[in-house]
Amino acid sequence: MKRVFLFVVLLAFGGLSAAFALAQEATPVPAATPPPTPTPVPRPIPANTLSQERATVEFFFTSLNQGGSGLLRVTGVQMAGCSARFLNAVVDCFEAPGDGFFALLAVNMEQNPRRYPLDVFVWYADGARQTINAEVEVTSAGFIQQNIDLAPDKVYLIDPEIERTEFARLESIFSAITPERLWAGQGLQLPILGSELTSPFGAFRTFNQSFQTRHTGWDIRATLGQPIMAIGAGRVAYTGFLDIRGNIVALDHGYGVYSTYSHLSQIHVTRGQSINQGQIIGTVGNTGRTSGAHFHWEVIVNGEFVDSAQFIQMWLPGLGAPAS
């Protein structure tokens, strides 16, 4: 049975076991200039194309920011499959029928900015094989710094052991890869429409002037009890309570892509339930490492936290007709 689609996550430090710790904020801290509301873009024209022998690799990006994502397309006559090696990781390929093979590249937020080799291994129905060598430039994302003070009754939540335990729990959830696309063809959306993005992905955090960590998602301005929607169709992978994220829902969108919704006051879905895009999955709350009504939103691809606002703007295969 052929797999449908290729998602490749190129990890610098082994996914969720990366050196940075989980990060949630106590009170939303607005970025200096909140970005505009992200909306999906139509299928783009490749920024660069590399052809060698029987195969062609199309790059739908010019470079990748730390914590950023980008799409590759690999095609070839009688192509039977492919894999890729990048940042010391080898990943499999998934086919999009009638549209070749695709790879979603994601870079760890801690990755040092420079050019890195990318090797694409292609094999054909007649048994032939070839390797295409390229480079991918990783650029600085310009992450901001934030100082956050927790209330005395929340200080225990900056214990590194609590973060390690939560990290391990999340890793066990995100390690399962569903080899099919679960999201529908209309693209992805914000979990709260029309609201302002506040505390940004990747921010360097110092809690109570002592504990340093990173922000693994985006916060969205919200009020207590406000409904939260699924960014895309999928299946509920986890619901429950975690010390830092509080009441949380994790959705599996297929191909190793997950989204999480944290600090909820109520959860309206159950594990294993199929979810439609825009379906209400819970309401904004004040659970976990917060000191007020607080909504934190993450996207994870094959175990790696990526910039969720940037991710939902990307065109993804399944959202338009195959290239001619």
Buried (B, 14 or more C-beta within 10 A) or exposed (E): EEBBBBBBBBBBBBBBEBEBBBBBBBBBBEBEEBEEBBEBEEBEEBEEEBEBEBBBBBBBBEBBBBBBBBBBBBBBEEBBBBBBBBBEBEBBBBBBEEBBBBBBBBBBBBBEBEEBEBEBBBBBEEEBEBEBEBEBEBBEBEBBEBEBEBEEEBBEBBEEEBBEBBBEBBBEBBEEBBBEBBBBEEBBBBBBEEBBBBBBBBBBBBBBEEBBBBBBBBBBBBEEEBBBBBBBBBBBBBBBEBBBBBBBBBBBBBBBBBBBBBBBBBBBBEEEBEBEBBBEBBBBBBBBBBBEBBBBBBBBBBBBBBBBBBBBBBBBBBBEEEEE
